[in-house]
Amino acid sequence: MNTLPSNGQSAHSVGPTRPPPLVPPHVAWPLFVVLLLAMSVGAALFTAYMANSDGGVQLVEGSDYSPDDDQ
């Protein structure tokens, strides 16, 4: 049984054609994975930097948690 169209084209070439991708998939997927990894590492480094840049815990004078109070 012949399944080819009558015009001689293969069955996969029927329909509108589309242009080839700008970046081949075998290059784009690894770059996408590396981009996700770099974004997560950058977010972690940014979070650690911002957590250490505020000067740490600040004590308020006269509060209930002041270290000057003798118990």
PDB file of N, CA, C and O in Angstrom:
ATOM      1  N   MET A   1       0.838  -1.176   0.000  1.00  0.00           N
ATOM      2  CA  MET A   1       0.000   0.000   0.000  1.00  0.00           C
ATOM      3  C   MET A   1       0.885   1.241   0.000  1.00  0.00           C
ATOM      4  O   MET A   1       1.770   1.370   0.845  1.00  0.00           O
ATOM      5  N   ASN A   2       0.656   2.143  -0.927  1.00  0.00           N
ATOM      6  CA  ASN A   2       1.448   3.365  -1.069  1.00  0.00           C
ATOM      7  C   ASN A   2       0.789   4.486  -0.264  1.00  0.00           C
ATOM      8  O   ASN A   2      -0.379   4.807  -0.483  1.00  0.00           O
ATOM      9  N   THR A   3       1.551   5.088   0.680  1.00  0.00           N
ATOM     10  CA  THR A   3       0.995   6.156   1.518  1.00  0.00           C
ATOM     11  C   THR A   3       1.513   7.534   1.132  1.00  0.00           C
ATOM     12  O   THR A   3       1.212   8.513   1.815  1.00  0.00           O
ATOM     13  N   LEU A   4       2.285   7.633   0.054  1.00  0.00           N
ATOM     14  CA  LEU A   4       2.815   8.927  -0.373  1.00  0.00           C
ATOM     15  C   LEU A   4       1.743   9.737  -1.084  1.00  0.00           C
ATOM     16  O   LEU A   4       0.887   9.163  -1.757  1.00  0.00           O
ATOM     17  N   PRO A   5       1.770  11.049  -0.952  1.00  0.00           N
ATOM     18  CA  PRO A   5       0.830  11.874  -1.718  1.00  0.00           C
ATOM     19  C   PRO A   5       1.076  11.730  -3.214  1.00  0.00           C
ATOM     20  O   PRO A   5       2.147  11.302  -3.644  1.00  0.00           O
ATOM     21  N   SER A   6       0.084  12.089  -3.983  1.00  0.00           N
ATOM     22  CA  SER A   6       0.171  11.898  -5.429  1.00  0.00           C
ATOM     23  C   SER A   6       1.186  12.844  -6.085  1.00  0.00           C
ATOM     24  O   SER A   6       1.606  12.586  -7.212  1.00  0.00           O
ATOM     25  N   ASN A   7       1.594  13.935  -5.412  1.00  0.00           N
ATOM     26  CA  ASN A   7       2.534  14.862  -6.041  1.00  0.00           C
ATOM     27  C   ASN A   7       3.992  14.434  -5.849  1.00  0.00           C
ATOM     28  O   ASN A   7       4.886  15.128  -6.332  1.00  0.00           O
ATOM     29  N   GLY A   8       4.267  13.326  -5.166  1.00  0.00           N
ATOM     30  CA  GLY A   8       5.615  12.813  -5.047  1.00  0.00           C
ATOM     31  C   GLY A   8       6.364  13.297  -3.815  1.00  0.00           C
ATOM     32  O   GLY A   8       7.493  12.863  -3.583  1.00  0.00           O
ATOM     33  N   GLN A   9       5.773  14.181  -3.019  1.00  0.00           N
ATOM     34  CA  GLN A   9       6.436  14.644  -1.800  1.00  0.00           C
ATOM     35  C   GLN A   9       6.250  13.614  -0.699  1.00  0.00           C
ATOM     36  O   GLN A   9       5.348  12.777  -0.755  1.00  0.00           O
ATOM     37  N   SER A  10       7.107  13.688   0.292  1.00  0.00           N
ATOM     38  CA  SER A  10       6.940  12.770   1.417  1.00  0.00           C
ATOM     39  C   SER A  10       5.767  13.227   2.277  1.00  0.00           C
ATOM     40  O   SER A  10       5.326  14.373   2.184  1.00  0.00           O
ATOM     41  N   ALA A  11       5.277  12.340   3.096  1.00  0.00           N
ATOM     42  CA  ALA A  11       4.113  12.644   3.932  1.00  0.00           C
ATOM     43  C   ALA A  11       4.428  13.710   4.965  1.00  0.00           C
ATOM     44  O   ALA A  11       3.510  14.386   5.429  1.00  0.00           O
ATOM     45  N   HIS A  12       5.696  13.892   5.347  1.00  0.00           N
ATOM     46  CA  HIS A  12       6.079  14.872   6.356  1.00  0.00           C
ATOM     47  C   HIS A  12       6.214  16.279   5.796  1.00  0.00           C
ATOM     48  O   HIS A  12       6.263  17.237   6.567  1.00  0.00           O
ATOM     49  N   SER A  13       6.275  16.429   4.507  1.00  0.00           N
ATOM     50  CA  SER A  13       6.457  17.759   3.925  1.00  0.00           C
ATOM     51  C   SER A  13       5.145  18.393   3.486  1.00  0.00           C
ATOM     52  O   SER A  13       5.148  19.448   2.851  1.00  0.00           O
ATOM     53  N   VAL A  14       4.035  17.766   3.815  1.00  0.00           N
ATOM     54  CA  VAL A  14       2.736  18.312   3.445  1.00  0.00           C
ATOM     55  C   VAL A  14       2.388  19.423   4.426  1.00  0.00           C
ATOM     56  O   VAL A  14       2.533  19.242   5.635  1.00  0.00           O
ATOM     57  N   GLY A  15       1.940  20.550   3.935  1.00  0.00           N
ATOM     58  CA  GLY A  15       1.564  21.664   4.796  1.00  0.00           C
ATOM     59  C   GLY A  15       2.548  22.820   4.653  1.00  0.00           C
ATOM     60  O   GLY A  15       3.504  22.739   3.882  1.00  0.00           O
ATOM     61  N   PRO A  16       2.309  23.883   5.392  1.00  0.00           N
ATOM     62  CA  PRO A  16       3.181  25.055   5.281  1.00  0.00           C
ATOM     63  C   PRO A  16       4.573  24.765   5.835  1.00  0.00           C
ATOM     64  O   PRO A  16       4.733  24.037   6.815  1.00  0.00           O
ATOM     65  N   THR A  17       5.547  25.339   5.201  1.00  0.00           N
ATOM     66  CA  THR A  17       6.919  25.164   5.676  1.00  0.00           C
ATOM     67  C   THR A  17       7.259  26.299   6.628  1.00  0.00           C
ATOM     68  O   THR A  17       6.699  27.390   6.522  1.00  0.00           O
ATOM     69  N   ARG A  18       8.156  26.051   7.539  1.00  0.00           N
ATOM     70  CA  ARG A  18       8.572  27.079   8.483  1.00  0.00           C
ATOM     71  C   ARG A  18      10.081  27.263   8.376  1.00  0.00           C
ATOM     72  O   ARG A  18      10.793  26.338   7.987  1.00  0.00           O
ATOM     73  N   PRO A  19      10.569  28.443   8.718  1.00  0.00           N
ATOM     74  CA  PRO A  19      12.017  28.683   8.610  1.00  0.00           C
ATOM     75  C   PRO A  19      12.772  27.889   9.677  1.00  0.00           C
ATOM     76  O   PRO A  19      12.204  27.531  10.708  1.00  0.00           O
ATOM     77  N   PRO A  20      14.025  27.622   9.430  1.00  0.00           N
ATOM     78  CA  PRO A  20      14.812  26.889  10.435  1.00  0.00           C
ATOM     79  C   PRO A  20      15.014  27.759  11.677  1.00  0.00           C
ATOM     80  O   PRO A  20      14.958  28.984  11.578  1.00  0.00           O
ATOM     81  N   PRO A  21      15.247  27.154  12.840  1.00  0.00           N
ATOM     82  CA  PRO A  21      15.433  27.942  14.059  1.00  0.00           C
ATOM     83  C   PRO A  21      16.720  28.769  13.996  1.00  0.00           C
ATOM     84  O   PRO A  21      17.676  28.404  13.312  1.00  0.00           O
ATOM     85  N   LEU A  22      16.724  29.885  14.720  1.00  0.00           N
ATOM     86  CA  LEU A  22      17.913  30.740  14.750  1.00  0.00           C
ATOM     87  C   LEU A  22      19.087  30.039  15.422  1.00  0.00           C
ATOM     88  O   LEU A  22      20.229  30.156  14.979  1.00  0.00           O
ATOM     89  N   VAL A  23      18.794  29.310  16.494  1.00  0.00           N
ATOM     90  CA  VAL A  23      19.823  28.540  17.206  1.00  0.00           C
ATOM     91  C   VAL A  23      19.380  27.078  17.173  1.00  0.00           C
ATOM     92  O   VAL A  23      18.246  26.771  17.540  1.00  0.00           O
ATOM     93  N   PRO A  24      20.250  26.184  16.744  1.00  0.00           N
ATOM     94  CA  PRO A  24      19.864  24.771  16.680  1.00  0.00           C
ATOM     95  C   PRO A  24      19.514  24.235  18.074  1.00  0.00           C
ATOM     96  O   PRO A  24      20.120  24.651  19.062  1.00  0.00           O
ATOM     97  N   PRO A  25      18.557  23.331  18.161  1.00  0.00           N
ATOM     98  CA  PRO A  25      18.141  22.815  19.466  1.00  0.00           C
ATOM     99  C   PRO A  25      19.263  22.151  20.264  1.00  0.00           C
ATOM    100  O   PRO A  25      19.272  22.234  21.492  1.00  0.00           O
ATOM    101  N   HIS A  26      20.203  21.497  19.591  1.00  0.00           N
ATOM    102  CA  HIS A  26      21.280  20.835  20.325  1.00  0.00           C
ATOM    103  C   HIS A  26      22.237  21.842  20.960  1.00  0.00           C
ATOM    104  O   HIS A  26      23.063  21.465  21.791  1.00  0.00           O
ATOM    105  N   VAL A  27      22.136  23.113  20.581  1.00  0.00           N
ATOM    106  CA  VAL A  27      22.921  24.176  21.209  1.00  0.00           C
ATOM    107  C   VAL A  27      22.049  24.957  22.191  1.00  0.00           C
ATOM    108  O   VAL A  27      22.527  25.361  23.251  1.00  0.00           O
ATOM    109  N   ALA A  28      20.797  25.170  21.859  1.00  0.00           N
ATOM    110  CA  ALA A  28      19.917  26.011  22.669  1.00  0.00           C
ATOM    111  C   ALA A  28      19.584  25.370  24.016  1.00  0.00           C
ATOM    112  O   ALA A  28      19.571  26.068  25.031  1.00  0.00           O
ATOM    113  N   TRP A  29      19.313  24.064  24.056  1.00  0.00           N
ATOM    114  CA  TRP A  29      18.933  23.435  25.319  1.00  0.00           C
ATOM    115  C   TRP A  29      20.051  23.473  26.342  1.00  0.00           C
ATOM    116  O   TRP A  29      19.779  23.828  27.489  1.00  0.00           O
ATOM    117  N   PRO A  30      21.295  23.132  26.011  1.00  0.00           N
ATOM    118  CA  PRO A  30      22.354  23.263  27.022  1.00  0.00           C
ATOM    119  C   PRO A  30      22.554  24.710  27.480  1.00  0.00           C
ATOM    120  O   PRO A  30      22.821  24.952  28.657  1.00  0.00           O
ATOM    121  N   LEU A  31      22.429  25.663  26.570  1.00  0.00           N
ATOM    122  CA  LEU A  31      22.548  27.066  26.976  1.00  0.00           C
ATOM    123  C   LEU A  31      21.419  27.462  27.918  1.00  0.00           C
ATOM    124  O   LEU A  31      21.632  28.227  28.859  1.00  0.00           O
ATOM    125  N   PHE A  32      20.222  26.946  27.669  1.00  0.00           N
ATOM    126  CA  PHE A  32      19.088  27.217  28.539  1.00  0.00           C
ATOM    127  C   PHE A  32      19.339  26.656  29.940  1.00  0.00           C
ATOM    128  O   PHE A  32      19.039  27.322  30.931  1.00  0.00           O
ATOM    129  N   VAL A  33      19.877  25.459  30.033  1.00  0.00           N
ATOM    130  CA  VAL A  33      20.171  24.852  31.330  1.00  0.00           C
ATOM    131  C   VAL A  33      21.256  25.641  32.053  1.00  0.00           C
ATOM    132  O   VAL A  33      21.147  25.873  33.257  1.00  0.00           O
ATOM    133  N   VAL A  34      22.295  26.056  31.344  1.00  0.00           N
ATOM    134  CA  VAL A  34      23.360  26.855  31.957  1.00  0.00           C
ATOM    135  C   VAL A  34      22.817  28.204  32.411  1.00  0.00           C
ATOM    136  O   VAL A  34      23.211  28.700  33.466  1.00  0.00           O
ATOM    137  N   LEU A  35      21.922  28.802  31.637  1.00  0.00           N
ATOM    138  CA  LEU A  35      21.308  30.066  32.030  1.00  0.00           C
ATOM    139  C   LEU A  35      20.499  29.910  33.316  1.00  0.00           C
ATOM    140  O   LEU A  35      20.592  30.756  34.205  1.00  0.00           O
ATOM    141  N   LEU A  36      19.717  28.852  33.428  1.00  0.00           N
ATOM    142  CA  LEU A  36      18.966  28.610  34.655  1.00  0.00           C
ATOM    143  C   LEU A  36      19.893  28.409  35.849  1.00  0.00           C
ATOM    144  O   LEU A  36      19.622  28.919  36.937  1.00  0.00           O
ATOM    145  N   LEU A  37      20.974  27.678  35.658  1.00  0.00           N
ATOM    146  CA  LEU A  37      21.941  27.464  36.725  1.00  0.00           C
ATOM    147  C   LEU A  37      22.586  28.783  37.149  1.00  0.00           C
ATOM    148  O   LEU A  37      22.718  29.052  38.343  1.00  0.00           O
ATOM    149  N   ALA A  38      22.982  29.597  36.188  1.00  0.00           N
ATOM    150  CA  ALA A  38      23.607  30.887  36.503  1.00  0.00           C
ATOM    151  C   ALA A  38      22.627  31.811  37.223  1.00  0.00           C
ATOM    152  O   ALA A  38      23.024  32.539  38.133  1.00  0.00           O
ATOM    153  N   MET A  39      21.371  31.791  36.833  1.00  0.00           N
ATOM    154  CA  MET A  39      20.375  32.628  37.508  1.00  0.00           C
ATOM    155  C   MET A  39      20.187  32.191  38.957  1.00  0.00           C
ATOM    156  O   MET A  39      20.072  33.040  39.841  1.00  0.00           O
ATOM    157  N   SER A  40      20.155  30.902  39.216  1.00  0.00           N
ATOM    158  CA  SER A  40      19.953  30.430  40.585  1.00  0.00           C
ATOM    159  C   SER A  40      21.183  30.720  41.454  1.00  0.00           C
ATOM    160  O   SER A  40      21.043  31.095  42.618  1.00  0.00           O
ATOM    161  N   VAL A  41      22.378  30.550  40.897  1.00  0.00           N
ATOM    162  CA  VAL A  41      23.587  30.875  41.650  1.00  0.00           C
ATOM    163  C   VAL A  41      23.651  32.377  41.904  1.00  0.00           C
ATOM    164  O   VAL A  41      24.020  32.799  43.000  1.00  0.00           O
ATOM    165  N   GLY A  42      23.302  33.186  40.918  1.00  0.00           N
ATOM    166  CA  GLY A  42      23.283  34.638  41.099  1.00  0.00           C
ATOM    167  C   GLY A  42      22.278  35.069  42.155  1.00  0.00           C
ATOM    168  O   GLY A  42      22.567  35.953  42.961  1.00  0.00           O
ATOM    169  N   ALA A  43      21.101  34.453  42.161  1.00  0.00           N
ATOM    170  CA  ALA A  43      20.094  34.786  43.174  1.00  0.00           C
ATOM    171  C   ALA A  43      20.576  34.396  44.570  1.00  0.00           C
ATOM    172  O   ALA A  43      20.344  35.130  45.531  1.00  0.00           O
ATOM    173  N   ALA A  44      21.239  33.257  44.689  1.00  0.00           N
ATOM    174  CA  ALA A  44      21.757  32.827  45.993  1.00  0.00           C
ATOM    175  C   ALA A  44      22.855  33.767  46.477  1.00  0.00           C
ATOM    176  O   ALA A  44      22.879  34.141  47.649  1.00  0.00           O
ATOM    177  N   LEU A  45      23.766  34.153  45.581  1.00  0.00           N
ATOM    178  CA  LEU A  45      24.832  35.083  45.970  1.00  0.00           C
ATOM    179  C   LEU A  45      24.274  36.449  46.343  1.00  0.00           C
ATOM    180  O   LEU A  45      24.744  37.065  47.300  1.00  0.00           O
ATOM    181  N   PHE A  46      23.288  36.929  45.611  1.00  0.00           N
ATOM    182  CA  PHE A  46      22.659  38.212  45.910  1.00  0.00           C
ATOM    183  C   PHE A  46      21.970  38.156  47.274  1.00  0.00           C
ATOM    184  O   PHE A  46      22.060  39.102  48.056  1.00  0.00           O
ATOM    185  N   THR A  47      21.287  37.058  47.555  1.00  0.00           N
ATOM    186  CA  THR A  47      20.609  36.901  48.838  1.00  0.00           C
ATOM    187  C   THR A  47      21.609  36.876  49.984  1.00  0.00           C
ATOM    188  O   THR A  47      21.388  37.521  51.009  1.00  0.00           O
ATOM    189  N   ALA A  48      22.711  36.138  49.825  1.00  0.00           N
ATOM    190  CA  ALA A  48      23.729  36.079  50.873  1.00  0.00           C
ATOM    191  C   ALA A  48      24.374  37.447  51.077  1.00  0.00           C
ATOM    192  O   ALA A  48      24.629  37.843  52.215  1.00  0.00           O
ATOM    193  N   TYR A  49      24.638  38.163  50.009  1.00  0.00           N
ATOM    194  CA  TYR A  49      25.226  39.505  50.125  1.00  0.00           C
ATOM    195  C   TYR A  49      24.280  40.453  50.860  1.00  0.00           C
ATOM    196  O   TYR A  49      24.699  41.174  51.765  1.00  0.00           O
ATOM    197  N   MET A  50      23.008  40.452  50.471  1.00  0.00           N
ATOM    198  CA  MET A  50      22.050  41.355  51.106  1.00  0.00           C
ATOM    199  C   MET A  50      21.818  40.972  52.574  1.00  0.00           C
ATOM    200  O   MET A  50      21.562  41.848  53.400  1.00  0.00           O
ATOM    201  N   ALA A  51      21.902  39.693  52.905  1.00  0.00           N
ATOM    202  CA  ALA A  51      21.717  39.266  54.289  1.00  0.00           C
ATOM    203  C   ALA A  51      22.873  39.732  55.168  1.00  0.00           C
ATOM    204  O   ALA A  51      22.682  39.980  56.358  1.00  0.00           O
ATOM    205  N   ASN A  52      24.064  39.852  54.599  1.00  0.00           N
ATOM    206  CA  ASN A  52      25.233  40.261  55.385  1.00  0.00           C
ATOM    207  C   ASN A  52      25.527  41.749  55.310  1.00  0.00           C
ATOM    208  O   ASN A  52      26.424  42.225  56.006  1.00  0.00           O
ATOM    209  N   SER A  53      24.812  42.490  54.501  1.00  0.00           N
ATOM    210  CA  SER A  53      25.165  43.896  54.298  1.00  0.00           C
ATOM    211  C   SER A  53      24.441  44.858  55.231  1.00  0.00           C
ATOM    212  O   SER A  53      24.732  46.054  55.215  1.00  0.00           O
ATOM    213  N   ASP A  54      23.503  44.371  56.047  1.00  0.00           N
ATOM    214  CA  ASP A  54      22.729  45.295  56.874  1.00  0.00           C
ATOM    215  C   ASP A  54      23.311  45.515  58.260  1.00  0.00           C
ATOM    216  O   ASP A  54      22.715  46.245  59.052  1.00  0.00           O
ATOM    217  N   GLY A  55      24.444  44.918  58.584  1.00  0.00           N
ATOM    218  CA  GLY A  55      25.077  45.142  59.871  1.00  0.00           C
ATOM    219  C   GLY A  55      24.661  44.163  60.947  1.00  0.00           C
ATOM    220  O   GLY A  55      25.137  44.277  62.076  1.00  0.00           O
ATOM    221  N   GLY A  56      23.825  43.240  60.662  1.00  0.00           N
ATOM    222  CA  GLY A  56      23.442  42.220  61.633  1.00  0.00           C
ATOM    223  C   GLY A  56      22.360  42.675  62.582  1.00  0.00           C
ATOM    224  O   GLY A  56      21.623  43.623  62.310  1.00  0.00           O
ATOM    225  N   VAL A  57      22.277  41.982  63.697  1.00  0.00           N
ATOM    226  CA  VAL A  57      21.248  42.254  64.697  1.00  0.00           C
ATOM    227  C   VAL A  57      21.579  43.550  65.414  1.00  0.00           C
ATOM    228  O   VAL A  57      22.724  43.764  65.812  1.00  0.00           O
ATOM    229  N   GLN A  58      20.597  44.408  65.581  1.00  0.00           N
ATOM    230  CA  GLN A  58      20.766  45.678  66.286  1.00  0.00           C
ATOM    231  C   GLN A  58      19.958  45.628  67.578  1.00  0.00           C
ATOM    232  O   GLN A  58      18.785  45.257  67.568  1.00  0.00           O
ATOM    233  N   LEU A  59      20.595  46.006  68.701  1.00  0.00           N
ATOM    234  CA  LEU A  59      19.903  46.052  69.980  1.00  0.00           C
ATOM    235  C   LEU A  59      19.387  47.469  70.212  1.00  0.00           C
ATOM    236  O   LEU A  59      20.071  48.451  69.923  1.00  0.00           O
ATOM    237  N   VAL A  60      18.202  47.551  70.724  1.00  0.00           N
ATOM    238  CA  VAL A  60      17.590  48.841  71.020  1.00  0.00           C
ATOM    239  C   VAL A  60      17.764  49.103  72.510  1.00  0.00           C
ATOM    240  O   VAL A  60      17.413  48.256  73.332  1.00  0.00           O
ATOM    241  N   GLU A  61      18.306  50.273  72.869  1.00  0.00           N
ATOM    242  CA  GLU A  61      18.503  50.633  74.273  1.00  0.00           C
ATOM    243  C   GLU A  61      17.168  50.716  74.986  1.00  0.00           C
ATOM    244  O   GLU A  61      16.200  51.262  74.457  1.00  0.00           O
ATOM    245  N   GLY A  62      17.125  50.172  76.189  1.00  0.00           N
ATOM    246  CA  GLY A  62      15.922  50.257  76.996  1.00  0.00           C
ATOM    247  C   GLY A  62      14.879  49.222  76.658  1.00  0.00           C
ATOM    248  O   GLY A  62      13.780  49.274  77.211  1.00  0.00           O
ATOM    249  N   SER A  63      15.170  48.277  75.772  1.00  0.00           N
ATOM    250  CA  SER A  63      14.197  47.257  75.448  1.00  0.00           C
ATOM    251  C   SER A  63      14.238  46.139  76.480  1.00  0.00           C
ATOM    252  O   SER A  63      15.144  46.108  77.313  1.00  0.00           O
ATOM    253  N   ASP A  64      13.300  45.245  76.442  1.00  0.00           N
ATOM    254  CA  ASP A  64      13.244  44.130  77.368  1.00  0.00           C
ATOM    255  C   ASP A  64      14.390  43.144  77.138  1.00  0.00           C
ATOM    256  O   ASP A  64      14.675  42.309  77.997  1.00  0.00           O
ATOM    257  N   TYR A  65      15.030  43.238  76.007  1.00  0.00           N
ATOM    258  CA  TYR A  65      16.086  42.283  75.640  1.00  0.00           C
ATOM    259  C   TYR A  65      17.465  42.904  75.729  1.00  0.00           C
ATOM    260  O   TYR A  65      18.414  42.368  75.157  1.00  0.00           O
ATOM    261  N   SER A  66      17.603  44.008  76.423  1.00  0.00           N
ATOM    262  CA  SER A  66      18.896  44.680  76.549  1.00  0.00           C
ATOM    263  C   SER A  66      19.848  43.845  77.395  1.00  0.00           C
ATOM    264  O   SER A  66      19.434  43.331  78.434  1.00  0.00           O
ATOM    265  N   PRO A  67      21.124  43.686  76.988  1.00  0.00           N
ATOM    266  CA  PRO A  67      22.059  42.864  77.765  1.00  0.00           C
ATOM    267  C   PRO A  67      22.487  43.542  79.073  1.00  0.00           C
ATOM    268  O   PRO A  67      23.138  42.896  79.894  1.00  0.00           O
ATOM    269  N   ASP A  68      22.149  44.812  79.298  1.00  0.00           N
ATOM    270  CA  ASP A  68      22.560  45.509  80.511  1.00  0.00           C
ATOM    271  C   ASP A  68      21.713  45.119  81.714  1.00  0.00           C
ATOM    272  O   ASP A  68      22.110  45.370  82.852  1.00  0.00           O
ATOM    273  N   ASP A  69      20.575  44.521  81.487  1.00  0.00           N
ATOM    274  CA  ASP A  69      19.675  44.170  82.593  1.00  0.00           C
ATOM    275  C   ASP A  69      20.264  42.994  83.384  1.00  0.00           C
ATOM    276  O   ASP A  69      20.630  41.966  82.816  1.00  0.00           O
ATOM    277  N   ASP A  70      20.347  43.171  84.696  1.00  0.00           N
ATOM    278  CA  ASP A  70      20.796  42.082  85.577  1.00  0.00           C
ATOM    279  C   ASP A  70      19.591  41.307  86.030  1.00  0.00           C
ATOM    280  O   ASP A  70      18.582  41.883  86.437  1.00  0.00           O
ATOM    281  N   GLN A  71      19.696  39.998  85.958  1.00  0.00           N
ATOM    282  CA  GLN A  71      18.540  39.195  86.330  1.00  0.00           C
ATOM    283  C   GLN A  71      18.813  38.362  87.531  1.00  0.00           C
ATOM    284  O   GLN A  71      17.938  37.622  87.981  1.00  0.00           O
TER     285      GLN A  71
END
